[in-house]
Amino acid sequence: MDCCSDVLTKDNPFIPPKGTRCPVNDIPPELLSLIFEVGAQSIKDGEDEDEEDEEDEAMAVYWNLESGAKDGVDEDGETTKRSRVTRNDGVDEDGLSESSMDSDATFEPMPSFEVLISHVCHHWRVVALNTPSLWTEIDVSPLDSPPFERVQTFLERSKSLPIDIRIDCEPPDDDEEEDSSGSEDSELGQSPHSMTFSDLDNLMSLLVPHISRWGSVEVAVACYKHMFIFLSAVSDPSIAGAPQLEALQLYHHEDAESLTAFAQPDLVQHFKLFGGVAPRLKSVALWGVHVDWCQEWLSCGSNLLDLELAYHTDDVRPSWTQFAAILCGAPKLETLSLCSSGPLGAPHDWCNEGSSGSYGNDYTGVIELHSLTQLVLAFHSPVYVSGLLRRLAFPALKSLTLDLDDGDFTDFAFQLAGPMMSAVPVASRDGEKKRSLLSRLDSIKLSGLSCSDRSIELMYAELGNLKTLNLVMKYLPLMFLQLLYHPCSVSGQRDVCHVCLPSLTTLSTADVPGDQIRELVQKRKEAGVPLKAVYMEENDEVTPHDLQWLKDNVEEFDFFEASDDEFESIVDIEEEHEASESEWEEVDD
């Protein structure tokens, strides 16, 4: 048995050599702590989730299964369990049960990186537990319940560092609504598989005392009562502020029965969060969640870079004056997303209201957002969205996303192709045409825009600098795709034609079959304006022959999974591709 064991364990990287000291234990604690921090960051960035994970798993399977040297089998063939620090109740100091760490029958989710390394050996555990940055991310699932020992442990181990909090109160996607046995929570329409209201109360009592350390917080709910509990907790008069908070993301994922009236009038209160003080906020997302629109961190967001407002019924939206104050108070704002949300009322009402702006400000004119580079507009009427573009100017805009499928947007398309709005009239030189909003764009995504063929020609004629185009053809006129094959007329000169979008290098499509994409790529290549990168929605039909042709004729071809959010930009895919290229360039250097 000893001879056989020696053969099986020889060169096995998962079993240390006999009679030798493990070299890693000679690493100074300060350096080992730094290694842990780098490892945690790489996991967070997703650098180790693809090839390296597959290689590690394959190697582990080879040595531990094929060779018979399974974890927990000693030299005499008797099963043993790796020692761990546990208490009598079977829960270790990280809040993990024995069953979650030692399951032979089923594959349990992999423990988080910080928990995993803290259970390797005593030396690693001491170093890990004394590295506060490993314990700053607190994730709470709908299945967690009091006393929330894991949350308490992370709060203690993170010491005084800023913490990132994610609270998911939504039931699992495959959860089927069941009649409960009559608890107080279930009577209010709550799923039996989501966090109870009383449990969320208990959780907030643990987190709120550390609100001065909050670096980011994300809350997702399906029942607004959960969000109401959170909002109430962070609006307590005793809270002086959230001085380190940089990201606030609140999501209420529930289908609204009405677009005009909030479904639960007893929960309609507009809260003043964090005492109105959160000076470092950079990112704010409010999906179906309303707040006091006049509080300081919104109306004076001097550090605000990203603002997303979505799915607000008319009665809880900000007034035009409040909305304008938010935009004017955020001079660094780079991204604005308005999805079925925005200022209350119709555009013709905004001018009268703007003349009585707060603090003596006049919001009757055009508001110029000098730093804004990305704009998302979704689920608005033609009149509303046209009114927005008459009141807002975006001189630095580079990326535009439109998901507008309810009505005829021909006039809006002409507006996009026409002279760009500005706060101060700009005189053009003799014979020089004023630039349109489209003429400055690098990227555009169209998920819905019903308009005339002529307006589409004018739009494309203005997109001479466009490099990235994303088309969801299910809700678009065919002309948006067809013009990419054929020349289009120059604006104002119907008899003069040129290739549409001459600077286009990246195309992403949904609801377009592979043979059409192949023809498009071929024709643009023949016209001298070839595409470099093509992305297709994974459910679109493409033959193996066309797939291989596309891979051979563009520098980058891939499939992507359609997002639940129709207005999500292709920019994320582009950034991943660019990051991959830069990584190889660094290796080559």
N, C-alpha and C positions, 0 to 999 in steps of 0.2 A: 504493500500500500504506500509506503514511504517513497519507493522508487517511482511508482506511478504518479504520486503527488508531485514529486520534483519535476517530472517531465511536463505535467500539465501546468504547473505554475511558473516554469522557466520563461523569462522574458514577458511575463504577463504584467502589463503596466498597472493593473488594478490590485496587485498584491505586492507589498513591499518586500525586498530581499531579506532573508533571515540574517540575524546577527549584525545588521547595519543600521545606522541612524538615518532617518529620513532627512535629506539635505534641506528640505523646505523649512524644517524646524529651526534651522540656523539663521533664517532671515530675521533681521531685527523687527520687533513689533511695529515700529513706525513705518517701515517699508511694507510689511505685510498688510497693514491697514490701508496704505495707499493702493496696493494691488487690489484689495477688496473693493475700494471705491471705484477704481477703473473698471473692474469686472462688473459691478452693479450698473455703472453708466453704459457700458457696452450692451448689456442685456436690455436696458431701458431704450437704447437707440435701435435695438433690433439687429445689431451687427452679427450676433452669434446664432440667429434663429434659422438659418438656411443650411448652407453646405456644412458648416462646422458641426451643427447639431446632428445632421444626418451621418456624418463620418463618425462622430463620437458614439452615436447609438449603434451603428453597425459594428464598430470595434467592441463595444460592450457586449453586444449580442454574441459576437464570435467567441470572446474569451469566457464570458460568464455562462453561456448556454451550451455552445457547441463543445467546449472543453470540459464542461461539467463542473467547473469551479464556481458554482453559484454563490451569490452573497448569502452568508449565513450557513455555510457548510465548512466544518473544520477538517483538519487532517484525518481525523478518525471517522469521517463521514457523518458525524452527528450535527444536527442543526443547532445553530446558535443565533442569537439576536445581538445586533450592534448595541452597545450600551449607550444610553441617552439620559439626559438630565430630566427626570420627571418627578411629578408629585404623586401622592397616593391616589388622586382621582383620575389618573391616566392621562392628564393633560400636562404637556411640558410647559416650560416657561415662556414659550412663544405662542401659546394658545392653540397648539396643534394636538389633536388627539392621537392616541396610539394607532387607531385604525387608519388615519390619514397618512401616517409615515410608514407603517409596516403592513401593507396589504399584499398578500401573495396571490389572492384570487382575482383581483381586478386591478386595472391600471388607474390609480388615483392621479389627480392633477399634480404636476410637479410643484413642490414647495417653492416659495419665492427664494431668490438668490441669497438674501441675507439670512434667511432661516436655514437654508441648505448648508452654507459654509459654517454656520455656528454649531452644526452638529457633526462636523468631521472629526474633531478631536478636541481635547481640553484646551490646548494652546490656541487653536483657531477660534474656539468659542470665546476665550477671554479677550482676544484681540477684537473679534467681531462685536462683542457686547460693549466694548469701549471705543467703538467707532460710530459716533452719533449719526453721521451722514447716511449710514445704512438703514436707519430706522425712521426716516422722515416721510415716507409715503404710507399713508393710512387708507386702506381700501376696505369699505364695509359693504357686504353683500346683503340682499334681502333675507338670506337665511341666517345671518348673524343675529344673536340675541344677548340680552343681559346675562352676566355682568360685563360683557365685552372685554374679556381679559386681554385679548390680543391688542385691542386699541389702547388699553391702559399700559401694557408693556411697551408698545411703540412710543407712546407719549413720554414715558420715563427714559427710555434709552436714547431718544433723540435729543434729550437735554434741552438746551436753549435754542437749537437751530430752527429755522423756519420749516413748517410742515405742509405737505400737500395732501389734501383730503378729498376722497371720492366716496360718495354715499349713493348707493344704488338701492332704491326702494321699490323698483319695478319687479313684478313676478317674472319667472322665466318665460322665454318666448313661446315654449310649447305648453305653458300652463293653461289648462282648461278651467274656466270659472266653475267653481263648485259651491253648493250651498253649505255654509258653515253651520256649526252647531249653536250659533246664536250669541257669539261674543259681541261685546260693545263695538269693536272695530268693524266686524263684518256687517253690522246693521247699517253702517254708513257706506256700504258698497265696496268695501275693500276686499281684494283677493286674499284667500286664506294662505297663499304662498308668498305674499309680500310681507315686508316688515310691518309689524303692528304700530299703531300710533303711539302707544305707551312705550314701546321699545325705542322708537325714535326720540321720544322725550328723554329717556334715560341716556341715550347716546349723546344728545346735545348737552346734557348736564356734564358730561365728561369733556367735551370738546370746547365749549364756550369759555371756560376758565383759561384756555390756552389761545384765545382769539388773537392776542397780540403777536403770536408766532405764526398765524396762518399765512402761508405764502400763496396758496391757491386752494380753491374749493369748487368742487363739481357735485351737483346734486341732480339725480334723475328720478322722476316719479311718474306714476301712471294715475294716481289719485291726488287731486290738488290739496286735500287735507294734509298729506305729508308735507307738501311745500309750505303750507300755511304754518305748520309746526316749526319748520326750519326758519322761516322768515320771522316768526314771533320770537324765537330764541335769540337770533342775532340782532333783534331790534330792542332788546331790553334796555331800559334807561340807564342801567348801571354800566353799559358797555361804552367805553370812552373812544373807541375806534379800532381799526384794523391797520396798524401802521406798516405792516410788511406785505399785505395782500396785493398780489399782482394780477391774479386771474380769478374771475367770478363767473361761473358757468352754471346756470339754473335751467333745467329742462323739464317741462311738463308735457309728457307724451300721452295725450288723450284727445280723441276726436271731439271737436266742438260741435254742439248741436245747433249753434247759431253763430253767425259772423258779427252780429251787432250787440248781443248782450252776453255778459259773463254768466256761465251756467250755474254758479253757486253764489248768489247775492250775499249770503252770510259770510263768505270768505273773500269779499271783494276789496278789503282794506289795502290801501297803498302804504306799505311800510317804509320807514326810514331806517335803512340798514347801517349797522356799525356806528351809530350816532352821527351818520352822515360823513364820517371821516375815514377815507381810504386813499391817501394821497399817492400811493405807488401803483394804483390800478392801471394795467396796460391792456387787459383783455376782458370784455364784458359780453356775455351771451345770455339773453333772456328769451327763452322759448315758452310762450304761453304763460309767462310769469310777469306780473306787473309790480311796480314799486313806486315809491314817491319820486316822480320824475324831476323834482326840483332839488333833490338833495345834492350836497356839495360834490361828492365823488362822480356825479353824472354831469351836473351843470358847470363844474370847474375841473374837468378831467385833463389836467395839464400834461399827464403822462399817458393818456389813453391812446392806444394804437389800433385796436380792433374792437368794433362795436357791431353786435348782431342782435337784431330785434326780429322776432318771428311769432306768428300766430297769436296776435292780440285782437280780441273783439273790440268793436268801436268804443264801447263805454269805458275801457280801461287804457286806451292809448293816450300818449302825451298830446297836448294841444300843439298847434303850430308854434306858438311862442316857446313852450317848453322844449319842443324838438329842436328848434333853431338855437336855443340857448345851449343845448347839449353839444350841437355841432360847433358852434362858435367858441365854446369853452374847451374844445379839444384840438388845439392847433397842430398836434402831431399825428392826428388820426390818419391811418394808412388804409384801413379796410372798413367798409360800411356795407352791411348786409341787411336788407329789408325784405322779409318774406311774409307776405300777408300781414304786414305791420308798417307803422310809420305814423306821421302826424294825423290827428283826428280831423274828420271833415273832408269837404271837397276843396279842390284847389282855389276856387273863386272866393272861398271864405278866408283863406289864409292871409290874404293881403290886408283885409280889414283888421283881423286879429293881430297881425304883426306890428301894426302901428302903435299898439299899446303894450309893447314888449316890456318885460321886467327889467328893473334896474335902469330904466331910461333908454334901453336899447331899442333901435328901430329895425324890425325884421321884415319890412315891406319889400326890400330890394332883393337882389341876387346874393346868395351866400356863397362865397368862394372857399372851397376846401383845398388849400394849397398843397397839402401833403398826401392827399388821398390818391392811392395808386390802384386799388382794387374795389370794384363796386358790384354788388349782387342785388338784382331786383327780381322778385318772384311773386306770382299770384296777386297781381294788381290789375285794375281795369285800365283801358286805354287812356281815359281822361285823367285818372290819378297819376299814372306813371309819366304822362306828358307834363302834368302840372309840376311834378317833382323836378324834372329836367329844366323847366323854365325858372325855377327858384333856386336851383343849386348849380354851381359851376365846378368843374374838375380839371383844372389846367394840367395836372400831373398824371392823369389817369392812364394806366397801362393795361389793365385787365378788366373785362366786363363780362358778367354772367347774366343771362336773361332767361327766365322761365315764365313766359306770359302766354297762356293758351286760352284765355277766356275773352273773346272779342276780336275785332279787326284792328290791328295795330299798324295799318298802312301809314297813317299820319305820323305816328310815333317813329316809324322807320325813316320817313322823310326828315323828321326832326333830328334824328341821330346823324343823318348824312348832311344836314345843313350846318350853318355857321354855329360854332360853339358859344354858349352863354359865357358872360364874364361880368364880374361885379362892376368893373369900370369899362365903358365902351372903348374898344380898341380900333383905332383907325388903320385901315389897310392901305398899302401902297397902291398907286395907280395901277389898275389892271390886275392886282393880286387878289386872289380869292381868299376870304377868311377861312381859317382851318376849322374842320368839324371835330367833334369829340372822337369819332372813329379813326381819324387820320393819325392819332397818336398811339393807338392801341398796339400792343405786342401780342395779346392773347384775348380770345373771345370764346365763350361757350353759349350756345343757343339750344335750349331745351324746349322752347315753345315761343313762336312769334309768327302769328298768322298775318300775312301782309301780301301786297300785290307783287307781281314779278318785277315790275319797273322799280319799285322801291328797293327790292333786293339787289337789282343791278346797281342802283345808286349807292347802296351800303357797301357792296363789294368794291366799287370804284374808289371809295374813300379809304378802304383798308389796305392801302399800299404798303404799310410797314408791318402788317400782321405776320407773325411767325408761327403762332399756335392757334389752331381752330378745332373746336369740339362741337360736333353736331349730333343731337338726339333726334333722328329723323321721324320718329313716331308722331311728333306734334309740330313738324315743320313743313312748309311747302317744298316740293321737290326741287324747285329752282335753286335753293341753297346748295344742293348737291350737284345739280346739273351744270351750274356755272363754273364748277371746278374743272369740268372736262373741256369746256368750250370758251372761246374769247367772249368778253362782255364789252358793251359800249362804254366809252368814256363819258363822264358826266357832262351833259350839255352838248354832246357831239355824237348823235346816234349813228353817224356813218363812220366813226373812228373806233376801232376795236383793239383790244389788247388782252393779254392773258390775265385772268382774274387772280388776285392775291399773289403777285410775283415774288414776294418775300416769304411765302408760306413754306415751312420746313417740317412741321409736325401736325399730323391730322389724327383726330380721335373720332370714331363714329359708333353709333348704336342704331340698330335696325337697318343696317345696310349689308347685303350679302357679299361674300368674298369675291365673286366674279366682277361685281361693280367696282369694288375697291381696286382690284387688279387692273381693270381698264383705266380707272382714274390715274393710278400710279404710272401706267405706261404712257398715257397721253401727256401728262405733265412732264414726264421725262423727255419725250420727243419734242415738247415745246421749249425745252431748255430751262424749266423751273421745277426740278425734281424734288420730291419729298424725301426727307431723310429718316423720319420716324413715323410709323403708322401703328395705331392702337385700335383694336376692334373689341366690341363687347363680346364676352365669352359665349353668349347664347346665339350669336349671329351665325348663319350658315356659311361654311367655307369648306371646299373640298381639299383633300390632302395635296392635290396637284397645285391648286391656287395658293395654298398655305406655303408650300415650298418655294413657289415663284416669288411670293411677297418677301419671304426671308432672304432670298437671293438678290432682290432688287431694291431693298431699302437697308439703311444702316441699322435700324432698330425696328423690330416688329414684335408685338406682344398682345395678349388678350388682357382685358381688365374686367372686373366684376362690377356691374352696375350698382351704384350707390342707392340706398333708400332715399337719400336726399337728392332730388333731381337737379338741384342747382349747384351741386358740388363741382368745383373746378378741376380741370385736368392738370392744373399746376402741380398738384401733389405728385402725380406720375412723372411729370417732367423733372421735378426736383430730385426724385429717386434716381432717374436715369442720369442726370448730371452728376449727382453724388457718386454714382457707380463709376462714371468716366473719370472723375477727378481722383478717385481712389486708385485706379489703375495707373493714372499719370504719375502719382506719387511713387508708386512701386517702380515704374520705369525709370524715374529720376534716381 
